Amino acid sequence: MPQTETLRRAALVTGGAKGIGRAICLKLAAGGAHVVLCYAGNEDAARETAAECEKLGAKALAVRCNVVDSAQ
């Protein structure tokens, strides 16, 4: 990686589509972290949260995943 490229932290937030998880995603994005948010079922809310993170300058990815299921 070139020395001129800025390194950013990345965070994985489970339940990041709504509520406290959404607030955590937004706070992390505002602090300069890229965000991967896992959601169980509300794709619209997850996409909205990811879009809000991107407006704050972060890269964001919403992934449907049940973290209880180790195969996922």
C-alpha positions, 0 to 999 in steps of 0.5 A: 500500500502506498505511504500516501494512502490514508488508512481507515479503520473498519467496523462490523456492527450486528443489528446495524439497520435500526435502533442502537445499532444504527446509532453506532454505525452513524457514530463510527462513520462520523468518526472516520470508520468504514462500516459493514452492518449486518441485518436480519430482515429489514433491508430497506432500513439497512440500505438507509443506514448505509446511505447515511453512513456514506453521506458522512464520508464512510464506505458502507456495506449492508449484509443480510446475515443471521449471526446466530447461524455459523454457516452464514 
